């Protein structure tokens, strides 16, 4: 079993779609090991997305991620990272496959409903950024 990290982004939470997305995640076979709702500060969003600091979209990304609440989760499944990437769909909802979370709930490439770790090292950093080991159910 592998763990991965995901965020239901502000567009999903503010639209009242968090439960529907959670259902999709569970239906896909993931076990939720940890979950919390929070409203990121600017500093927290900047720290989380530090890898994009030099990219032109960084400022807009930070602004978006701080506009309302998010739901952060640790998920577990066989091959969880790759599996979640498939369940989420392409970053741009317009290019995502039918039935994926982003196709169903995303609006555009910036407001695309969900974030998921892209590799084991990223997952380890992202899980540790939001959760301590006592908060993760084994």
BELNOR-V477668 format. One record per pair of residues at least 12 apart in sequence whose C-alpha atoms are under 6 Angstrom apart, sorted by sequence separation. I is the first residue (numbers start at 1). GAP is how many residues later the second one is. D is the distance in Angstrom with one decimal. If there is no record, write none. Layout:
I:GAP:D / I:GAP:D
This chain:
88:12:5.4 / 87:13:5.3 / 88:13:4.8 / 89:13:5.7 / 93:13:5.6 / 88:14:5.6 / 93:15:5.8 / 92:16:5.9 / 45:17:5.6 / 92:17:4.2 / 91:18:5.9 / 41:25:6.0 / 40:26:5.2 / 39:29:5.9 / 39:30:4.3 / 38:31:5.4 / 38:32:5.6 / 37:33:5.6 / 37:34:4.4 / 36:35:5.6 / 36:36:5.5 / 35:37:5.6 / 35:38:4.3 / 34:39:5.4 / 34:40:5.0 / 33:41:5.4 / 33:42:5.6 / 32:43:4.7 / 31:44:5.6 / 31:45:5.1 / 30:46:5.5 / 30:47:5.2 / 10:58:5.3 / 10:59:5.5 / 10:60:5.2 / 9:61:5.2 / 8:62:5.6 / 8:63:5.0 / 7:64:5.5 / 7:65:4.5 / 6:66:5.9 / 6:67:5.3 / 5:68:5.8 / 5:69:4.7 / 4:70:5.8 / 4:71:5.3 / 3:72:5.5 / 3:73:4.4 / 2:74:5.5 / 2:75:5.6 / 1:76:5.3 / 2:76:5.7 / 4:76:5.9 / 1:77:4.6 / 2:77:5.7 / 3:77:6.0 / 4:77:5.5 / 2:78:5.4 / 12:101:5.2 / 11:102:6.0 / 34:102:5.0 / 33:103:5.4 / 9:104:5.3 / 33:104:4.9 / 9:105:5.3 / 8:106:4.7 / 7:107:5.6 / 7:108:5.0 / 6:109:5.3 / 6:110:4.4 / 5:111:5.8 / 5:112:5.6 / 5:118:5.6 / 4:119:5.3 / 5:122:5.8
